[in-house]
Amino acid sequence: MSFAAIIFDFDGVIADSEVRANMTLAESLTAIGLPTSYDECLRDYYGHNWQETQRRIEARLGGPLPPDFREQHRARARKRFAEGFAPVPGAPEFLATLGDRPRAIASSSSPAYIAMSLDRFGLAHHFGPHVYSADGWDRGKPHPDIYLAAAKGIGADPAACLAIEDSPTGAQAALAAGMTVVGFCGAGHIVDRGAHGAMLRAVGVHHIAEDFATLHRLPIAATA
């Protein structure tokens, strides 16, 4: 079976960023007196946009974050992401096989960060203007809005789209949009691929891909 378009999550699917992102957030929270581990960040904030992440942090704090928190956190993140940041193994090669198949990114991250990353990886030409960000939206993932916006942007029926997601939160968003969803387990933050795949299966994904080689072998990802 073929699909009219493929919509990719970004962090953990295209960018191998989740380890750096969650280590940095743990450091930033600990620095303001809210001791937080990397594993706690993955558990509590993984897959959400900044607005939802902030709501969750402030619920733990019992009050607002310091006014300069996000800028201080971004500065810390820029330093860490300058050190060996790379795409998920196999992502560039997979994108090169898609030909003229419509595709988009549907991400919780900021547009500036996604653009910087795609330029750094040499992958921006694969998506052109079709990069959609839920940063600043009140309804980020797991709501379907960002996936619906991406489908609309590329002129595709959501039901005819294949979504590739690594987080349960993102998978729920794509499922709520009516898409067929592949749970992706090929990024560096996924230590136990079997357990992660089971977690994605539990939210209802249709297929599991342990890496891009596995994804490439799925008949659903074949070129139309």
C-alpha positions as CSV (number, residue, x, y, z in Angstrom):
1,M,0.0,0.0,0.0
2,S,1.3,3.5,-0.9
3,F,0.5,6.8,0.7
4,A,0.1,10.3,-0.9
5,A,2.5,11.9,1.5
6,I,4.9,11.2,4.4
7,I,4.9,13.5,7.4
8,F,7.9,13.3,9.7
9,D,8.3,14.3,13.3
10,F,11.7,16.0,13.7
11,D,13.5,15.3,17.0
12,G,14.1,11.6,17.3
13,V,13.2,10.9,13.7
14,I,15.3,13.3,11.5
15,A,17.5,14.9,14.2
16,D,19.2,12.7,16.7
17,S,18.6,15.3,19.4
18,E,16.6,13.9,22.2
19,V,19.6,13.0,24.4
20,R,21.1,16.4,24.1
21,A,17.7,18.2,24.5
22,N,16.7,16.3,27.7
23,M,20.2,16.5,29.3
24,T,20.1,20.2,28.7
25,L,16.6,20.6,30.1
26,A,17.6,18.6,33.2
27,E,20.6,20.9,33.8
28,S,18.5,24.0,33.3
29,L,15.8,22.9,35.8
30,T,18.4,21.8,38.3
31,A,20.1,25.2,38.0
32,I,17.0,27.0,39.1
33,G,16.6,24.7,42.2
34,L,14.3,22.0,40.7
35,P,16.6,19.0,40.7
36,T,15.6,16.9,37.6
37,S,17.3,13.9,36.0
38,Y,17.6,13.1,32.3
39,D,15.2,10.2,32.7
40,E,12.7,12.4,34.4
41,C,12.8,14.8,31.5
42,L,12.2,12.0,29.1
43,R,9.3,10.7,31.2
44,D,7.6,14.1,31.8
45,Y,8.4,16.4,28.8
46,Y,9.3,14.2,25.8
47,G,7.4,15.1,22.7
48,H,5.6,18.2,24.0
49,N,6.0,21.8,22.7
50,W,7.4,24.5,25.0
51,Q,4.0,25.7,26.1
52,E,3.0,22.4,27.5
53,T,6.5,21.8,28.9
54,Q,6.3,25.1,30.7
55,R,2.9,24.3,32.1
56,R,4.2,21.0,33.5
57,I,7.3,22.5,34.9
58,E,5.4,25.3,36.6
59,A,3.0,22.8,38.1
60,R,6.0,21.1,39.7
61,L,7.5,24.5,40.8
62,G,4.2,25.7,42.2
63,G,4.7,29.0,40.5
64,P,6.1,30.7,37.3
65,L,9.5,30.1,35.9
66,P,12.1,32.9,36.1
67,P,11.5,35.4,33.3
68,D,14.8,34.6,31.7
69,F,14.6,30.9,32.0
70,R,13.9,30.0,28.3
71,E,16.7,32.3,27.0
72,Q,19.1,30.8,29.5
73,H,18.0,27.4,28.6
74,R,18.4,28.1,24.9
75,A,21.9,29.4,25.4
76,R,22.8,26.2,27.3
77,A,21.2,24.2,24.5
78,R,23.1,26.1,21.7
79,K,26.4,25.2,23.4
80,R,25.5,21.5,23.7
81,F,24.1,21.2,20.2
82,A,27.3,22.7,18.8
83,E,29.1,19.5,19.9
84,G,28.6,16.7,17.4
85,F,24.9,17.2,16.6
86,A,23.9,14.9,13.7
87,P,20.9,13.4,11.9
88,V,19.4,10.1,13.0
89,P,21.4,7.4,11.2
90,G,19.9,6.5,7.9
91,A,17.6,9.6,7.7
92,P,19.5,11.4,4.9
93,E,19.6,8.2,2.8
94,F,15.9,7.5,3.4
95,L,15.0,11.0,2.3
96,A,17.0,10.6,-0.8
97,T,14.9,7.6,-1.9
98,L,11.6,9.6,-1.8
99,G,11.9,11.2,-5.2
100,D,9.1,13.7,-5.6
101,R,6.8,12.1,-3.0
102,P,5.2,15.0,-1.0
103,R,6.6,15.2,2.5
104,A,6.6,17.6,5.5
105,I,7.8,18.0,9.0
106,A,5.4,18.3,11.9
107,S,7.3,19.2,15.0
108,S,6.9,20.6,18.5
109,S,10.3,22.4,18.2
110,S,10.8,26.0,17.2
111,P,11.0,27.0,13.5
112,A,14.4,28.6,14.0
113,Y,15.9,25.5,15.5
114,I,14.5,23.2,12.8
115,A,15.8,25.4,10.1
116,M,19.2,25.6,11.6
117,S,19.3,21.9,12.0
118,L,18.2,21.1,8.5
119,D,20.8,23.5,7.1
120,R,23.5,22.0,9.2
121,F,22.5,18.5,8.0
122,G,22.2,19.5,4.4
123,L,18.6,18.3,4.3
124,A,16.6,21.5,3.9
125,H,16.0,20.9,0.2
126,H,14.0,17.8,1.1
127,F,11.3,19.8,2.7
128,G,11.4,23.3,1.3
129,P,8.6,25.4,2.9
130,H,6.8,22.4,4.3
131,V,8.1,22.6,7.9
132,Y,5.4,23.0,10.4
133,S,6.0,23.8,14.0
134,A,3.6,23.8,17.0
135,D,5.9,26.0,19.1
136,G,3.7,28.8,20.4
137,W,0.5,26.8,19.9
138,D,-1.8,26.2,22.9
139,R,-2.7,22.8,21.4
140,G,0.5,21.0,20.7
141,K,0.9,17.3,20.5
142,P,-0.9,15.0,21.5
143,H,-3.6,17.1,19.8
144,P,-3.8,16.5,16.1
145,D,-3.6,20.2,15.0
146,I,0.1,20.2,13.9
147,Y,-0.4,17.1,11.8
148,L,-3.6,18.4,10.2
149,A,-1.8,21.7,9.4
150,A,1.1,19.8,7.7
151,A,-1.4,17.7,5.6
152,K,-3.2,20.8,4.6
153,G,0.0,22.6,3.7
154,I,1.0,19.9,1.3
155,G,-2.5,19.4,0.0
156,A,-2.9,15.9,1.2
157,D,-5.9,14.1,2.8
158,P,-4.8,13.2,6.4
159,A,-6.1,9.7,5.9
160,A,-3.8,9.3,2.9
161,C,-0.7,10.3,4.9
162,L,1.9,8.2,6.6
163,A,3.3,9.7,9.8
164,I,6.6,8.7,11.4
165,E,6.9,9.4,15.1
166,D,9.2,8.3,17.9
167,S,7.3,9.6,20.9
168,P,4.0,8.3,22.3
169,T,2.8,12.0,22.5
170,G,3.5,12.6,18.9
171,A,2.1,9.2,17.8
172,Q,-1.2,10.1,19.6
173,A,-1.3,13.4,17.6
174,A,-0.8,11.7,14.3
175,L,-3.4,9.0,15.1
176,A,-5.9,11.7,16.2
177,A,-5.4,13.3,12.8
178,G,-6.5,10.0,11.1
179,M,-3.1,9.1,9.7
180,T,-1.3,5.7,9.5
181,V,1.5,5.9,12.0
182,V,4.9,4.2,12.1
183,G,6.5,4.1,15.5
184,F,10.2,4.8,15.0
185,C,12.8,3.4,17.4
186,G,16.1,4.3,15.6
187,A,17.3,7.4,17.5
188,G,20.0,7.5,20.1
189,H,17.8,8.2,23.1
190,I,16.0,4.8,22.6
191,V,18.1,2.3,24.6
192,D,15.7,-0.6,24.6
193,R,14.1,-0.7,21.1
194,G,11.8,-3.6,22.1
195,A,10.4,-1.8,25.1
196,H,10.0,1.5,23.2
197,G,8.2,-0.2,20.4
198,A,5.9,-1.8,22.9
199,M,5.2,1.6,24.4
200,L,4.3,3.0,20.9
201,R,2.2,-0.1,20.2
202,A,0.3,0.6,23.4
203,V,-0.9,4.0,22.1
204,G,-2.0,2.4,18.8
205,V,0.6,2.9,16.1
206,H,0.1,0.7,13.1
207,H,3.7,-0.4,12.5
208,I,7.1,-0.3,14.2
209,A,10.4,0.5,12.5
210,E,13.5,-0.2,14.6
211,D,15.6,2.0,12.2
212,F,15.5,3.5,8.7
213,A,16.6,0.3,7.1
214,T,13.5,-1.4,8.6
215,L,11.3,1.5,7.5
216,H,12.6,1.3,4.0
217,R,11.6,-2.4,3.8
218,L,8.0,-1.7,4.8
219,P,5.8,-1.8,1.8
220,I,3.7,1.1,3.1
221,A,6.7,3.4,2.7
222,A,7.3,2.4,-1.0
223,T,7.1,5.1,-3.6
224,A,3.7,5.5,-5.1
